[in-house]
Amino acid sequence: MPVFGYICYYSIFIAGILGIIRFRKMDSVYHPFIYFVWLSCISEVVSEFLIRNGHYTYISENIYSLPEFLLLLMFFKNIDCIKGRTYQSTFIILIMLWLFDSFVLKKFNSGTNDYFNLTASLVIVILAINKVNTLVSTTKGSLIVVPVFIVSISVIIYFTYNILIKSFWNYGLQDKKDNWAFLTAINNILHVIILLTNVLYAIAIGLFPKKEPYSVFLL
């Protein structure tokens, strides 16, 4: 991987370190997102270790993908994008789809769970779009300093592009030599998007509000 690629992927550690610094001071509403960022950091390290030792990363990627989307789902639940039975049903459906992709289609150790990833990405993008629409219609002042808006925009950018890439891949473009130049260009754009997304994650974490202090009244 080129040096720029390493910079892009490992830029997630900026957000991860900020999450460690601010974790105890921020409202617990945002904790699932911090867990998601930390999980991403661990995933990068594990993937790098496996690649350097000549192993495929299918198993690690598939293990990572389920908690990744569930943590994002929890985060959007905490910020009132999805509630009650809809949240519970979505949570269960994603787990069942992951199990189906992993063990019924037998992709767990021989490929990526593309059906699960595409479906879960679409769910997260829809939730993020709904949150952006809500914020646009209700927020007074500039949205560029609203951390939930920043996270939502980041998620929309990254996972929409992720959906496009996996769709191209699933349509068999990887089997045609004439398409490798096109796929290489797509992958290069992905590096830029990953860097942008990780920087926006770090900015959002820096802007997450502190938890409300408890007030004690003496009678």
VOSEFI-861905 format. One record per atom (N, C-alpha, C): residue in three letters; z, y, x. Coordinates in steps of 0.2 Angstrom, whole numbers, padded with zeros to 4 digits, always signed. Example, Ala and Ser with C-alpha at 12.3 -4.5 7.8 and 13.67 -1.06 7.14 Angstrom:
2
ALA+0039-0028+0066;ALA+0039-0022+0062;ALA+0039-0016+0066;SER+0035-0011+0064;SER+0036-0005+0068;SER+0039+0000+0064;
This chain:
219
MET+0000-0006+0004;MET+0000+0000+0000;MET+0000+0006+0004;PRO-0004+0011+0003;PRO-0004+0018+0007;PRO+0003+0021+0006;VAL+0004+0025+0011;VAL+0010+0029+0011;VAL+0011+0033+0005;PHE+0006+0036+0002;PHE+0007+0040-0004;PHE+0009+0035-0010;GLY+0007+0029-0010;GLY+0009+0024-0015;GLY+0016+0023-0014;TYR+0019+0022-0008;TYR+0026+0021-0007;TYR+0030+0027-0010;ILE+0028+0033-0008;ILE+0031+0039-0010;ILE+0031+0040-0018;CYS+0026+0038-0021;CYS+0026+0038-0028;CYS+0031+0033-0032;TYR+0031+0027-0029;TYR+0035+0022-0032;TYR+0042+0023-0031;TYR+0044+0025-0025;TYR+0051+0026-0023;TYR+0054+0033-0025;SER+0050+0037-0027;SER+0052+0043-0030;SER+0057+0042-0035;ILE+0057+0036-0038;ILE+0062+0035-0044;ILE+0069+0035-0041;PHE+0070+0034-0035;PHE+0077+0035-0032;PHE+0080+0042-0032;ILE+0076+0047-0033;ILE+0078+0054-0033;ILE+0082+0054-0040;ALA+0079+0051-0045;ALA+0082+0051-0052;ALA+0088+0047-0052;GLY+0088+0041-0048;GLY+0093+0036-0048;GLY+0099+0039-0045;ILE+0098+0043-0039;ILE+0104+0046-0036;ILE+0107+0051-0040;LEU+0103+0055-0043;LEU+0105+0061-0048;LEU+0110+0057-0053;GLY+0107+0052-0056;GLY+0111+0048-0061;GLY+0118+0046-0059;ILE+0118+0044-0052;ILE+0125+0042-0050;ILE+0129+0048-0049;ILE+0127+0054-0047;ILE+0131+0060-0046;ILE+0133+0062-0053;ARG+0129+0062-0058;ARG+0131+0065-0064;ARG+0133+0061-0069;PHE+0133+0054-0068;PHE+0135+0049-0073;PHE+0141+0051-0077;ARG+0147+0052-0074;ARG+0153+0052-0077;ARG+0154+0059-0081;LYS+0150+0064-0079;LYS+0151+0070-0082;LYS+0146+0071-0088;MET+0141+0067-0089;MET+0136+0068-0094;MET+0139+0064-0100;ASP+0136+0066-0106;ASP+0138+0063-0112;ASP+0135+0056-0112;SER+0139+0051-0115;SER+0137+0044-0115;SER+0131+0042-0119;VAL+0128+0047-0123;VAL+0122+0047-0127;VAL+0116+0045-0122;TYR+0117+0048-0116;TYR+0111+0048-0111;TYR+0112+0042-0106;HIS+0117+0038-0107;HIS+0118+0033-0102;HIS+0113+0027-0102;PRO+0110+0025-0108;PRO+0105+0020-0108;PRO+0099+0022-0103;PHE+0098+0029-0103;PHE+0092+0031-0099;PHE+0094+0031-0092;ILE+0100+0032-0090;ILE+0102+0031-0083;ILE+0102+0024-0081;TYR+0104+0019-0085;TYR+0104+0012-0084;TYR+0096+0010-0083;PHE+0092+0013-0087;PHE+0085+0012-0086;PHE+0082+0014-0079;VAL+0084+0020-0077;VAL+0082+0022-0071;VAL+0085+0018-0065;TRP+0091+0016-0065;TRP+0094+0012-0060;TRP+0090+0005-0060;LEU+0089+0002-0066;LEU+0085-0004-0066;LEU+0078-0003-0063;SER+0075+0002-0064;SER+0069+0003-0061;SER+0069+0004-0053;CYS+0075+0007-0051;CYS+0076+0007-0043;CYS+0077+0000-0041;ILE+0081-0004-0044;ILE+0082-0011-0042;ILE+0075-0015-0042;SER+0071-0014-0047;SER+0065-0018-0048;SER+0060-0016-0042;GLU+0060-0010-0040;GLU+0056-0008-0035;GLU+0058-0012-0028;VAL+0064-0012-0027;VAL+0067-0015-0021;VAL+0065-0023-0021;VAL+0066-0026-0027;VAL+0065-0033-0028;VAL+0058-0035-0027;SER+0053-0031-0030;SER+0046-0032-0029;SER+0044-0031-0022;GLU+0046-0026-0019;GLU+0044-0025-0012;GLU+0047-0031-0007;PHE+0053-0033-0009;PHE+0055-0039-0005;PHE+0051-0045-0006;LEU+0049-0046-0012;LEU+0045-0052-0014;LEU+0038-0052-0011;ILE+0035-0046-0011;ILE+0028-0045-0009;ILE+0028-0046-0001;ARG+0033-0043+0002;ARG+0033-0043+0010;ARG+0034-0051+0012;ASN+0037-0055+0008;ASN+0038-0062+0009;ASN+0033-0066+0006;GLY+0028-0063+0004;GLY+0022-0067+0002;GLY+0023-0071-0005;HIS+0027-0068-0009;HIS+0028-0071-0016;HIS+0025-0066-0021;TYR+0023-0069-0027;TYR+0021-0065-0033;TYR+0027-0062-0036;THR+0026-0057-0040;THR+0031-0053-0043;THR+0031-0054-0051;TYR+0028-0060-0053;TYR+0027-0061-0060;TYR+0034-0062-0063;ILE+0038-0066-0060;ILE+0045-0067-0063;ILE+0049-0061-0063;SER+0050-0057-0058;SER+0054-0051-0057;SER+0051-0046-0062;GLU+0045-0045-0063;GLU+0042-0040-0068;GLU+0043-0042-0075;ASN+0043-0049-0076;ASN+0044-0051-0083;ASN+0052-0050-0085;ILE+0056-0052-0080;ILE+0063-0051-0081;ILE+0065-0044-0082;TYR+0062-0039-0078;TYR+0063-0032-0079;TYR+0061-0029-0085;SER+0055-0031-0088;SER+0052-0028-0093;SER+0056-0028-0100;LEU+0060-0034-0101;LEU+0064-0034-0107;LEU+0069-0029-0107;PRO+0074-0029-0102;PRO+0079-0024-0103;PRO+0076-0017-0102;GLU+0071-0016-0098;GLU+0068-0009-0098;GLU+0066-0006-0105;PHE+0063-0010-0109;PHE+0061-0007-0116;PHE+0067-0007-0120;LEU+0072-0012-0120;LEU+0078-0012-0124;LEU+0082-0006-0122;LEU+0083-0004-0116;LEU+0087+0002-0114;LEU+0083+0008-0117;LEU+0077+0009-0116;LEU+0073+0015-0119;LEU+0074+0015-0126;LEU+0074+0009-0130;LEU+0075+0009-0137;LEU+0082+0011-0139;MET+0087+0009-0135;MET+0094+0012-0136;MET+0094+0019-0135;PHE+0091+0022-0130;PHE+0091+0029-0129;PHE+0088+0033-0134;PHE+0083+0031-0137;PHE+0080+0034-0143;PHE+0084+0033-0149;LYS+0087+0028-0150;LYS+0092+0027-0155;LYS+0098+0032-0155;ASN+0100+0033-0149;ASN+0106+0038-0147;ASN+0104+0045-0149;ILE+0097+0046-0148;ILE+0095+0053-0149;ILE+0092+0054-0156;ASP+0093+0049-0161;ASP+0091+0049-0168;ASP+0084+0049-0169;CYS+0080+0045-0165;CYS+0073+0043-0166;CYS+0072+0037-0171;ILE+0077+0033-0170;ILE+0077+0026-0174;ILE+0084+0024-0176;LYS+0085+0022-0182;LYS+0091+0021-0185;LYS+0092+0014-0188;GLY+0098+0012-0189;GLY+0100+0007-0194;GLY+0096+0000-0193;ARG+0093-0002-0199;ARG+0090-0008-0199;ARG+0083-0008-0195;THR+0080-0002-0195;THR+0074-0001-0192;THR+0075-0003-0184;TYR+0080+0000-0182;TYR+0082-0001-0175;TYR+0084-0008-0173;GLN+0088-0011-0178;GLN+0090-0018-0177;GLN+0084-0023-0177;SER+0079-0022-0182;SER+0073-0026-0183;SER+0069-0025-0177;THR+0068-0019-0174;THR+0063-0018-0169;THR+0066-0021-0162;PHE+0073-0021-0162;PHE+0076-0024-0156;PHE+0075-0031-0156;ILE+0076-0035-0162;ILE+0075-0042-0162;ILE+0068-0044-0161;ILE+0064-0040-0164;ILE+0056-0042-0164;ILE+0054-0042-0156;LEU+0056-0037-0153;LEU+0054-0036-0146;LEU+0057-0042-0142;ILE+0063-0044-0143;ILE+0066-0050-0139;ILE+0062-0056-0141;MET+0060-0057-0148;MET+0057-0063-0150;MET+0049-0063-0147;LEU+0046-0057-0146;LEU+0040-0057-0144;LEU+0040-0058-0136;TRP+0045-0056-0133;TRP+0046-0057-0126;TRP+0047-0065-0124;LEU+0051-0068-0128;LEU+0052-0075-0128;LEU+0045-0079-0129;PHE+0041-0077-0134;PHE+0035-0080-0136;PHE+0030-0079-0130;ASP+0030-0073-0127;ASP+0025-0072-0122;ASP+0027-0076-0116;SER+0034-0076-0114;SER+0036-0079-0108;SER+0036-0087-0108;PHE+0038-0090-0114;PHE+0039-0097-0114;PHE+0034-0101-0119;VAL+0031-0098-0124;VAL+0027-0101-0128;VAL+0020-0101-0125;LEU+0018-0094-0123;LEU+0012-0093-0119;LEU+0012-0095-0112;LYS+0018-0096-0110;LYS+0020-0099-0103;LYS+0017-0094-0098;LYS+0019-0087-0099;LYS+0017-0082-0094;LYS+0023-0080-0089;PHE+0029-0083-0090;PHE+0035-0081-0087;PHE+0034-0081-0079;ASN+0031-0086-0077;ASN+0031-0087-0069;ASN+0024-0087-0067;SER+0019-0086-0071;SER+0012-0086-0069;SER+0008-0080-0071;GLY+0011-0075-0074;GLY+0007-0069-0077;GLY+0012-0064-0080;THR+0009-0059-0081;THR+0014-0054-0085;THR+0013-0054-0092;ASN+0019-0052-0095;ASN+0019-0053-0103;ASN+0016-0047-0106;ASP+0009-0048-0106;ASP+0005-0042-0108;ASP+0006-0040-0115;TYR+0006-0045-0120;TYR+0007-0044-0127;TYR+0013-0040-0128;PHE+0019-0042-0125;PHE+0025-0039-0126;PHE+0025-0032-0123;ASN+0022-0031-0117;ASN+0022-0025-0114;ASN+0018-0020-0118;LEU+0012-0022-0120;LEU+0008-0017-0124;LEU+0011-0015-0131;THR+0015-0020-0134;THR+0018-0019-0140;THR+0024-0014-0139;ALA+0028-0016-0134;ALA+0034-0012-0133;ALA+0032-0005-0130;SER+0027-0004-0126;SER+0025+0002-0124;SER+0023+0007-0130;LEU+0019+0004-0135;LEU+0017+0007-0141;LEU+0023+0010-0145;VAL+0028+0005-0146;VAL+0034+0007-0149;VAL+0037+0013-0146;ILE+0038+0013-0140;ILE+0042+0018-0136;ILE+0038+0025-0136;VAL+0031+0024-0136;VAL+0027+0030-0136;VAL+0027+0034-0143;ILE+0027+0029-0148;ILE+0028+0032-0155;ILE+0034+0036-0156;LEU+0040+0033-0154;LEU+0046+0036-0154;LEU+0047+0042-0150;ALA+0044+0042-0144;ALA+0044+0048-0140;ALA+0040+0054-0144;ILE+0034+0052-0147;ILE+0030+0057-0150;ILE+0034+0060-0156;ASN+0037+0056-0160;ASN+0041+0058-0166;ASN+0046+0063-0163;LYS+0049+0061-0158;LYS+0055+0066-0155;LYS+0052+0073-0153;VAL+0046+0072-0150;VAL+0043+0079-0148;VAL+0041+0083-0154;ASN+0039+0080-0159;ASN+0037+0083-0165;ASN+0043+0087-0168;THR+0049+0083-0168;THR+0055+0085-0171;THR+0057+0091-0167;LEU+0057+0091-0160;LEU+0060+0096-0156;LEU+0055+0102-0157;VAL+0049+0101-0157;VAL+0044+0107-0158;VAL+0046+0111-0164;SER+0047+0108-0170;SER+0048+0111-0176;SER+0056+0113-0177;THR+0060+0111-0173;THR+0067+0113-0174;THR+0070+0117-0168;THR+0068+0117-0162;THR+0071+0120-0157;THR+0069+0127-0156;LYS+0073+0132-0155;LYS+0072+0139-0154;LYS+0073+0140-0147;GLY+0068+0143-0144;GLY+0068+0145-0137;GLY+0063+0140-0133;SER+0063+0140-0127;SER+0059+0136-0123;SER+0061+0129-0122;LEU+0056+0124-0123;LEU+0057+0117-0123;LEU+0057+0114-0116;ILE+0055+0118-0111;ILE+0054+0115-0105;ILE+0061+0114-0101;VAL+0066+0117-0104;VAL+0073+0116-0102;VAL+0077+0111-0106;VAL+0074+0108-0111;VAL+0077+0103-0115;VAL+0076+0096-0112;PRO+0081+0093-0110;PRO+0080+0087-0106;PRO+0077+0081-0110;VAL+0079+0081-0117;VAL+0076+0075-0121;VAL+0069+0076-0122;PHE+0066+0083-0122;PHE+0059+0084-0123;PHE+0056+0082-0116;ILE+0059+0083-0110;ILE+0056+0081-0104;ILE+0055+0074-0104;VAL+0060+0070-0105;VAL+0060+0063-0105;VAL+0055+0060-0110;SER+0054+0063-0116;SER+0049+0061-0121;SER+0042+0062-0118;ILE+0041+0068-0116;ILE+0034+0069-0113;ILE+0033+0064-0107;SER+0038+0063-0103;SER+0037+0059-0097;SER+0035+0052-0100;VAL+0038+0049-0105;VAL+0037+0043-0107;VAL+0030+0042-0111;ILE+0028+0047-0114;ILE+0022+0047-0117;ILE+0016+0047-0112;ILE+0017+0051-0107;ILE+0012+0051-0102;ILE+0011+0044-0098;TYR+0017+0041-0096;TYR+0017+0035-0092;TYR+0015+0029-0096;PHE+0018+0028-0102;PHE+0017+0022-0106;PHE+0010+0022-0110;THR+0008+0028-0111;THR+0001+0029-0114;THR-0004+0026-0109;TYR-0003+0029-0103;TYR-0008+0027-0097;TYR-0007+0019-0096;ASN-0001+0017-0096;ASN+0000+0010-0095;ASN-0003+0006-0100;ILE-0003+0008-0106;ILE-0007+0004-0112;ILE-0014+0004-0110;LEU-0017+0009-0108;LEU-0024+0010-0106;LEU-0026+0005-0101;ILE-0022+0005-0095;ILE-0023+0000-0090;ILE-0023-0007-0092;LYS-0018-0009-0095;LYS-0017-0016-0097;LYS-0022-0018-0102;SER-0025-0013-0106;SER-0030-0015-0111;SER-0037-0016-0107;PHE-0038-0012-0102;PHE-0044-0013-0098;PHE-0043-0020-0094;TRP-0037-0021-0092;TRP-0036-0028-0088;TRP-0037-0034-0093;ASN-0035-0033-0099;ASN-0035-0039-0103;ASN-0042-0040-0106;TYR-0046-0035-0105;TYR-0053-0036-0108;TYR-0058-0039-0102;GLY-0054-0041-0097;GLY-0058-0045-0092;GLY-0061-0041-0086;LEU-0060-0034-0086;LEU-0063-0030-0081;LEU-0061-0033-0074;GLN-0055-0036-0073;GLN-0053-0038-0066;GLN-0058-0044-0064;ASP-0062-0047-0068;ASP-0066-0053-0066;ASP-0073-0050-0064;LYS-0074-0044-0064;LYS-0081-0042-0063;LYS-0081-0037-0057;LYS-0084-0039-0051;LYS-0084-0035-0045;LYS-0086-0028-0046;ASP-0091-0027-0050;ASP-0094-0020-0051;ASP-0088-0015-0054;ASN-0083-0018-0057;ASN-0078-0014-0060;ASN-0072-0012-0055;TRP-0072-0015-0049;TRP-0066-0014-0044;TRP-0066-0007-0042;ALA-0071-0003-0041;ALA-0071+0004-0039;ALA-0068+0008-0045;PHE-0069+0006-0051;PHE-0067+0009-0057;PHE-0059+0008-0057;LEU-0057+0002-0057;LEU-0050+0000-0057;LEU-0046+0003-0051;THR-0049+0004-0046;THR-0046+0007-0040;THR-0044+0014-0042;ALA-0049+0017-0045;ALA-0048+0024-0047;ALA-0043+0025-0052;ILE-0042+0020-0057;ILE-0037+0020-0062;ILE-0030+0019-0058;ASN-0030+0015-0053;ASN-0024+0014-0050;ASN-0021+0020-0046;ASN-0026+0023-0043;ASN-0024+0029-0039;ASN-0021+0035-0044;ILE-0024+0035-0050;ILE-0022+0040-0055;ILE-0015+0038-0057;LEU-0014+0031-0058;LEU-0007+0029-0059;LEU-0002+0031-0054;HIS-0004+0031-0048;HIS+0001+0033-0043;HIS+0003+0040-0044;VAL-0001+0044-0046;VAL+0000+0052-0047;VAL+0005+0052-0053;ILE+0003+0048-0058;ILE+0007+0048-0065;ILE+0014+0046-0063;ILE+0015+0041-0059;ILE+0021+0038-0058;ILE+0025+0043-0054;LEU+0022+0047-0050;LEU+0026+0052-0046;LEU+0028+0058-0051;LEU+0023+0060-0055;LEU+0025+0065-0060;LEU+0031+0063-0064;THR+0030+0057-0067;THR+0035+0054-0072;THR+0042+0054-0068;ASN+0042+0051-0062;ASN+0049+0051-0059;ASN+0052+0058-0057;VAL+0048+0062-0056;VAL+0050+0069-0054;VAL+0053+0072-0061;LEU+0049+0071-0066;LEU+0052+0074-0073;LEU+0058+0070-0075;TYR+0059+0064-0074;TYR+0065+0060-0075;TYR+0071+0063-0071;ALA+0070+0065-0065;ALA+0075+0068-0061;ALA+0077+0075-0064;ILE+0072+0079-0066;ILE+0073+0085-0069;ILE+0077+0085-0075;ALA+0075+0080-0079;ALA+0079+0079-0086;ALA+0086+0077-0084;ILE+0087+0072-0080;ILE+0094+0070-0078;ILE+0098+0076-0076;GLY+0095+0080-0072;GLY+0099+0086-0069;GLY+0101+0091-0075;LEU+0097+0091-0081;LEU+0098+0095-0086;LEU+0102+0092-0092;PHE+0103+0085-0092;PHE+0107+0082-0097;PHE+0114+0086-0097;PRO+0116+0088-0104;PRO+0122+0091-0105;PRO+0128+0087-0103;LYS+0134+0090-0101;LYS+0140+0087-0100;LYS+0143+0085-0106;LYS+0147+0080-0106;LYS+0151+0077-0112;LYS+0156+0083-0114;GLU+0157+0083-0120;GLU+0162+0088-0123;GLU+0169+0086-0121;PRO+0173+0091-0119;PRO+0179+0089-0117;PRO+0184+0088-0123;TYR+0189+0084-0122;TYR+0193+0082-0128;TYR+0198+0088-0128;SER+0200+0090-0134;SER+0204+0095-0136;SER+0211+0092-0138;VAL+0216+0094-0135;VAL+0223+0092-0137;VAL+0227+0098-0140;PHE+0229+0097-0147;PHE+0233+0102-0150;PHE+0240+0100-0151;LEU+0244+0104-0149;LEU+0251+0102-0149;LEU+0254+0106-0155;LEU+0257+0102-0160;LEU+0260+0104-0166;LEU+0267+0106-0165;
